[in-house]
Amino acid sequence: MSRTVPPYVEGHSLLEGKTVLVTAAAGSGIGFAVAKRCLEEGATVMISDIHERRLGEAVQELAKIKGEPPASQLCNVSVESEVQALVQTAISELGRIDVLINNAGLGGTSNVVEMSDEEWHKIIDVTLTGTFRMLRASLPHMIQRGSGVIVNNASVLGWRAQVGQAHYAAAKAGVMALTRCVALEAAASGVRINAVSPSLATHKFLSKTTPQDVLDELTRREAYGRGAEPWEVANVMVFLASDYSSYMTGECVSVSSQRA
């Protein structure tokens, strides 16, 4: 069992000349990692998040890559007007949206018998309906252009069971089903839609929503004896965003070393 993190993979210009919009890109998780990877792969990037301070910090950090800050805008994906405003601003700032990374999601731990309607609806609204809102807002632009790629962030919990995660698992399973169905709707217009399904991506904000004993148990399930680095998940998202995955649509790619 290897707990060693592999060397960081340098960019190979996989997204040279592409424009990319990433939701929930502040902080230290997958969203920030994929924004960074897209910049390193040659893309022009715009990021959004609900947290103003963290969004500003992410912009400053990403500015180090190309020497200039990426475009950014606050957005709560559970508010339709903010979603529409984000997409329109991205089109204005970037000129077009070649790639949308739907990363926004919300976690939590609660058993069904103790779960309130508010807890259930909050997870569903951000994680599933937020993804739907972003798809609905961006697809007309891509369909009109006859090209575009969307990568949704799902989870292995869309396939597998875990105590206390019924709301999150239901939302992520919904993201998978949404990905498959909308991919068929968009295929004739040259738009590809896929998803990644990570198991455990380790970052400092994960402990805020997941008890440490649960994280320890999830880590033991991984064949490598560690969670993925966020950039390891981001690498697969970059592949799906790139022309190397040109024949893939409606797929949910597991990014996991789980044995069960």
N, C-alpha and C positions, 0 to 999 in steps of 0.2 A: 504494500500500500504506500503510495507516494503522496506526501503532504506538501511537496515542493511546488511553488508557483512557477510556471514556465516563464521564460523571458518574454517581455513585452514585444509584440509583433509590430515592426515598423510599417509605415504606409507604403502602398504599391500603386497609388493613383487610380484606385478602383472607381472612384466617384469624381474623377476630374471633370470639371465643367458642369456638374450637377448642382442643383439647389435642393436643400433639405430643410424641412420644418420638423422640429422635435418638441413634443409636449413633455411636461414634467421633467425638465432637464437640469434643474438646480439640485444642489446637494451632492452626495457622493455615490449615488446609485447608478443604475443602468442608463437612465436618461442622460446624465452628464457624460458618462463613459461613451455612449454612442454619438453624442454631439462632438466630443473630442475626436473620436475615431473618424467621423465623417470629414472633419476639418483636415485631419492628417491624411485622408485619402483624396484630398483635392477639392472637396465640395465647398460651396458657399452655404453657410448655415444660419438659420434663425431659431432661437430657442424661446420657450415659454415656460411659465410655472405659476403656481398660485402664491408662492412666497416671495415677496418683493426683495427682502434683504438677501436671501439665498440666491435669487435670480441675479441680482447685481454682482454678487461674489462669483457666480459661475461665469458671467460675462467677462469679468476681470481676468479670471484664470484662463478662459479660452482665448482671450486676446493675445496671450503669450505665444500661441501657435503660429499665427500669421501676422502678428504685429498690429492688428486692429481688432476692435471688439465686434463680435457678431451681433446682428440685429436681435432684439428681444422684445417681448411684450408679456405683461401679466395676463393670465387666463385661467379661469376656473371652468373646467370642462363640464361642470354640472349646470352652467348658466349658458343658455343658447345664444344670447346676444354677445357674450364674450367670445364664444367659439366662432361665430360669424365674423366678428371684428378681427380676431386673430388671423383667420384665413385671408381676409381681404387685405390686411396689413402685410402679410407674408407675400402675397402676390405683388403688392405695390413695392415692397422693399427688395424682394428677390427677382422680380420680373416675371416669375412663374414658380410653381411648386412641382419639381420633378419627383421628389420623394417626401412622403409624410411618415414620420415615425410616431405611432400612437403608443406612447409609453405611460400616460397617466393612469394611475390605479391607486386604490386605497385598501389597506389590509386591516386586520384586527383578529382577535381571538375571542370566541364566545360559543358555548354550546347552545343548540337550538332551543332547548327548554328554558334557557335563561335569556335568550336573545329578544330584544325589543324590536318592534316594527321600525323604529328609527335607525337602529344599528343595521338591520337588513337593507333598508332602502338606501342608506348612505353609501354602503359598499357597492350595491348594484348600480346606483346612479353615477358614481364616479367611474367605476371600473368597466362596466358594460355599457351603460347608456352614454357615458362620456365618449367612449370609443365610437359608438354609433353616431353621436353628434358630429364628431370630427370627420368621419367618413361622409356623412350627408353634406357637410359644408364644403369639403374639398373635392369630392368626386365630380360635380358639374364642371369645374375648371379643368380637371384632368381629361374627362370624357370629351370636352369641347376641343382640347388640344390633340386628342388621339394618342396620348401617352401619359405615363405616370406609374409610380410604384408606391404602395402603402405597406408598411410593416407594423403589425399589431403585436403588443406584448401580452401574451397569455401566460400560462403556467402549467406545470405538470399536474397541478391539482385539478385541472380540467379533466384529467383522466383518472387520477388516483385519490384515495380517501385520506383525510387527516382529521383527527378530533379537533373541534373548535373552529373549523374552517368551512362550514357549510355555505355561508354567505359568499365568501371569497371564491371558493371552488365553483359555486353555481355561476358567479359572475364570469370567471375565467373560462368555464365550459361554454358560456354564452358567447364570449369573445371568439372562441374557436368556431362555433357554429356560424356566427356572424361573418367571420372571415371566409368560410367556405361558400356561403350563399352569395355574399356581395361580390366575391371573386368571379362567380359565374355571370352575374349581372354586368360586370365591368369588362369582361374578357373581350367581347366583340369590339370594344372601343380602344383596345390596346393597353388597358390598365391592368397591372398585376397587383394582387393583394395576398399576402402571406402573413404568417405569425410565427413567433418563437415562443417556446414553452420552457422557461428555465425551471430547474428544481430549486437550487439554493444559491443565490448570489449574495456574497457577504459584503456588507457595508455598515457604517456606524448607525444609520437610522433604522436598520432592521430590528434592533433590540427594543425600539420604542413600541413596536406593535407585536413582538413575539417574545414570550418568556424565554429566559436563557436555557432552562432545562429542555424546552422544545427545540431550540436551536442546536443544542448539543446532540439530541437524538437524531435530528435531521442530518447533522454532519456525519454521524456514525453510519448513516445509510449510504453515503456517497462512496463510491469505489475508490476515489482518490483520498478519502479521509479528510476532505476539506470542501468548503463551498467554492463555487466559481468566483473568480474575480469579476466585477462588473464588465470589465473590458473583454473578457472571454465570451460573454453573452453578446456584447456589442459587435464583436467580430462576425458573428453569425448574422446579426441584423444588417451589417454592412454588406455581406455576401448577398442577402436577399434583396437589398436595395440596388445592387450592382447588376450590370449586364451579364454577369456570370450565371445568374439564376433566371435567364430569359424564358425558359420553358416551364418555370414553376409558378403556379397560381392556385390559391385555395388550400395551400399546404400549411400544416402546423408542425414546425420543426422542434423536436425536443433538444434542449441544451442542458444535458444532465449526465451525471455518472451514477445515478441511483441504480441500485441492484434490485429493488423491489418497490 
